[in-house]
């Protein structure tokens, strides 16, 4: 409020320094994350109240949300844990299906699309199908990095993109993994920067190259201060991937959330060509 738009540094009432006058990236937009639990809650409302709520979020003369997120399979806001193919050894993805999402998730997304002509979407898995993991559990664990698994998982992404686009969802970005730095009690899967680089450069990039959907390196939730997170350093994730010629050509953006914010200055200095996306706000405290 009453900000003097001129070159230099100004300090607001709370002592925060604001750097104005130097152009960086343009803002793609703002948005929300769709979920099954959100859809279930909205469906308890009257049609009138549900319409009013959705109008408030997506109408261009109101919140104007136009860049939103959706999970690939179960997130921590799903009704229960699931993926799009739990048929062990189905490397050709013959049993891949997003039919479950057509019940709650996709209809809710299309309500936003109907109200927002400029809607764009990005997607990321919280967890791959269980038979790709080193332990068959949605919570925690790591990806079993065999060539067969990586090839099939890239095909999984391609089929997801095709299915969602066919349903009318305007996908523009996919991320290989939500929060690869953390094991969680909800769907999750830890990847190292080296593993993400191998997946993107050797498998995912080529598999989805003809879909019109770009790869966002993310959603990265490290590094963070303290010993417990010392292995999630910036150079071990985006820095590692961008030094790899095969992976770098496919990475068009980077998505940071939570402790990933500490890598922002380095990212802007080292790779100014990359679009930076804040993929999630720090919301765990409820404040």
C-alpha positions in Angstrom: 0.0 0.0 0.0 1.3 3.4 -1.0 4.5 1.8 -2.3 6.8 4.3 -4.1 7.5 2.4 -7.4 11.0 3.5 -8.1 14.5 2.1 -8.3 16.1 1.1 -5.1 15.3 -0.5 -1.7 12.4 0.5 0.5 11.6 -0.8 4.0 8.0 -1.5 5.0 6.4 -1.1 8.4 7.7 -4.4 9.7 11.3 -3.8 8.6 11.1 -6.0 5.5 13.3 -4.7 2.7 11.6 -4.5 -0.7 13.7 -4.4 -3.8 11.8 -2.5 -6.5 12.6 -1.5 -10.1 14.5 -4.5 -11.3 12.4 -6.8 -13.5 12.6 -10.5 -12.9 10.2 -13.1 -14.1 6.5 -12.3 -14.9 3.9 -13.8 -12.6 2.1 -16.8 -14.3 -0.7 -16.7 -11.8 -2.1 -17.8 -8.4 -4.1 -20.8 -7.5 -5.1 -23.7 -5.2 -4.7 -27.4 -5.0 -7.6 -29.7 -5.9 -8.2 -32.8 -3.7 -10.8 -35.5 -3.0 -11.4 -34.2 0.5 -12.0 -30.7 -0.9 -14.5 -32.1 -3.4 -16.3 -34.2 -0.8 -16.6 -31.2 1.5 -17.9 -29.0 -1.3 -20.5 -31.6 -2.2 -22.1 -31.3 1.2 -23.1 -27.7 0.4 -26.3 -26.7 -1.4 -25.9 -26.1 -5.1 -26.3 -22.4 -4.5 -23.5 -22.2 -1.8 -21.2 -24.5 -3.8 -21.6 -22.2 -6.9 -21.0 -19.1 -4.8 -17.8 -20.6 -3.3 -16.4 -21.7 -6.7 -17.3 -18.4 -8.3 -15.4 -16.6 -5.5 -12.2 -18.6 -6.3 -12.1 -18.8 -10.0 -14.1 -15.9 -11.5 -11.9 -13.3 -13.2 -13.4 -10.4 -11.3 -12.9 -12.2 -7.9 -9.9 -14.3 -6.7 -9.1 -15.1 -10.3 -7.3 -18.4 -9.6 -5.7 -19.5 -12.9 -2.7 -21.7 -12.1 -3.6 -24.7 -9.9 -2.3 -28.0 -8.8 -3.7 -31.5 -8.8 -2.2 -34.7 -7.4 -1.3 -37.7 -9.5 -3.0 -40.4 -7.4 -3.3 -40.1 -3.7 -2.1 -37.1 -1.8 -2.5 -36.5 2.0 -5.9 -35.0 1.1 -7.2 -38.1 -0.6 -10.1 -40.2 0.8 -7.7 -43.1 1.0 -4.4 -44.2 -0.6 -4.3 -45.2 -4.3 -2.5 -45.0 -7.6 -3.6 -45.5 -11.2 -2.1 -49.0 -11.6 -1.5 -51.5 -8.8 -1.1 -54.5 -11.1 2.4 -55.8 -10.3 4.6 -56.1 -13.3 2.3 -54.3 -15.7 5.2 -52.6 -17.5 3.1 -51.8 -20.5 0.5 -50.0 -18.3 -2.4 -52.0 -19.8 -4.3 -51.6 -16.5 -3.7 -47.9 -16.1 -6.9 -46.0 -15.3 -7.9 -42.6 -13.9 -11.5 -43.7 -13.6 -11.5 -43.0 -9.8 -10.6 -39.4 -10.5 -13.6 -39.0 -12.7 -15.9 -39.3 -9.7 -14.7 -36.4 -7.5 -11.4 -34.8 -8.6 -11.8 -34.2 -12.3 -15.4 -32.8 -12.0 -14.1 -30.3 -9.4 -11.2 -29.3 -11.6 -13.6 -28.8 -14.5 -15.8 -26.5 -12.4 -12.7 -24.2 -12.1 -11.9 -24.5 -15.8 -15.5 -23.6 -16.6 -15.1 -20.3 -14.7 -11.5 -19.5 -15.6 -10.7 -19.2 -19.4 -7.0 -18.9 -18.7 -6.8 -21.9 -16.4 -3.4 -23.8 -16.3 -2.7 -26.9 -14.2 0.4 -28.7 -12.9 0.5 -32.2 -11.4 2.8 -34.3 -9.3 2.6 -37.7 -7.7 2.9 -38.0 -3.9 3.7 -41.7 -4.4 4.3 -44.1 -7.4 2.4 -47.4 -7.7 3.6 -49.6 -4.8 5.3 -52.2 -7.1 7.8 -49.5 -8.1 8.9 -49.0 -4.5 11.5 -50.8 -2.4 8.8 -51.5 0.2 5.1 -51.9 -0.7 3.7 -49.0 1.4 2.4 -45.7 0.3 4.0 -43.9 3.3 7.8 -43.3 3.2 10.1 -45.5 1.1 12.2 -45.0 -2.0 11.9 -45.8 -5.7 13.4 -49.1 -7.0 15.6 -47.7 -9.7 15.6 -50.5 -12.3 15.5 -49.7 -16.0 12.1 -51.6 -16.3 10.6 -49.6 -13.5 11.9 -46.2 -14.8 10.6 -46.9 -18.3 7.2 -48.0 -17.1 6.9 -45.0 -14.7 7.7 -42.6 -17.6 4.9 -44.3 -19.5 2.6 -43.9 -16.4 3.2 -40.1 -16.7 2.5 -40.1 -20.4 -0.8 -42.0 -19.9 -1.8 -39.7 -17.1 -1.2 -36.6 -19.3 -3.2 -38.1 -22.2 -6.1 -39.1 -19.9 -6.3 -35.8 -18.2 -6.1 -33.8 -21.4 -8.8 -35.9 -22.9 -10.9 -35.1 -19.9 -10.5 -31.4 -20.5 -7.8 -30.6 -17.9 -5.3 -28.0 -19.3 -2.1 -29.4 -17.9 1.1 -27.4 -18.6 3.6 -28.9 -16.1 4.3 -32.2 -14.3 6.7 -32.7 -11.5 8.4 -36.1 -11.0 7.7 -36.1 -7.2 6.1 -34.2 -4.4 8.6 -33.4 -1.6 11.3 -35.9 -2.6 13.4 -34.9 0.5 11.0 -36.3 3.1 9.5 -39.6 4.2 6.0 -39.0 5.4 3.2 -40.9 7.2 1.0 -40.1 4.1 1.9 -41.0 0.5 5.5 -40.1 -0.2 8.7 -41.4 -1.9 12.2 -40.1 -1.3 14.4 -39.5 -4.3 17.9 -38.2 -4.4 18.9 -35.5 -6.9 20.9 -38.0 -8.8 17.9 -40.3 -9.1 15.6 -37.5 -10.2 18.2 -36.5 -12.8 18.4 -40.0 -14.2 14.6 -40.4 -14.4 14.1 -37.0 -16.1 17.1 -37.2 -18.5 16.9 -40.9 -19.3 13.2 -41.6 -19.3 10.5 -39.0 -18.5 11.7 -36.2 -20.7 11.6 -38.2 -23.9 8.4 -40.1 -23.0 6.3 -36.9 -22.6 8.2 -34.8 -25.2 5.3 -34.9 -27.7 2.5 -34.1 -25.1 3.0 -30.3 -24.9 3.5 -30.6 -21.2 6.8 -29.4 -19.7 8.7 -30.8 -16.7 9.0 -28.7 -13.6 11.8 -29.9 -11.3 10.0 -30.3 -8.1 8.3 -30.0 -5.8 11.5 -29.5 -3.8 11.2 -29.1 -0.1 14.9 -28.8 0.8 17.5 -27.8 1.8 16.8 -26.8 5.4 19.0 -25.8 8.3 20.0 -28.3 10.9 21.6 -31.8 10.9 18.5 -33.7 10.0 18.2 -32.0 6.6 21.9 -31.6 5.8 21.6 -34.1 2.9 19.0 -32.1 1.1 21.3 -29.4 0.0 20.6 -27.3 -3.1 23.5 -28.6 -5.1 22.3 -32.1 -4.6 19.0 -31.4 -6.3 18.4 -28.7 -8.9 22.1 -28.0 -9.1 22.9 -31.6 -9.8 20.2 -31.9 -12.5 21.1 -28.8 -14.3 24.7 -30.0 -14.6 23.4 -33.0 -16.5 23.1 -32.3 -20.3 20.3 -34.8 -20.8 18.1 -33.7 -18.0 18.7 -30.0 -18.3 17.2 -29.7 -21.8 13.8 -31.0 -20.4 13.6 -28.9 -17.3 11.7 -25.7 -17.9 10.8 -24.6 -14.4 11.5 -25.4 -10.7 8.9 -25.8 -8.0 9.9 -25.0 -4.4 7.9 -25.4 -1.2 8.6 -25.2 2.6 12.4 -25.4 3.1 13.0 -25.2 -0.6 12.7 -21.5 -0.2 16.3 -21.4 1.0 17.5 -22.3 -2.6 15.7 -19.4 -4.2 18.6 -16.9 -4.3 21.0 -19.5 -5.7 18.5 -20.6 -8.3 17.9 -17.1 -9.6 21.6 -16.4 -9.8 22.6 -19.7 -11.4 19.7 -20.4 -13.7 17.9 -17.2 -14.6 16.3 -18.9 -17.5 14.2 -21.2 -15.3 10.7 -20.2 -14.2 10.4 -20.4 -10.4 7.0 -21.6 -9.0 6.0 -21.6 -5.3 4.2 -24.9 -5.3 2.8 -24.9 -1.7 2.6 -22.4 1.2 3.8 -23.2 4.7 0.5 -24.2 6.2 1.1 -26.9 8.8 0.7 -24.6 11.8 -2.8 -23.5 10.8 -1.9 -19.8 11.2 
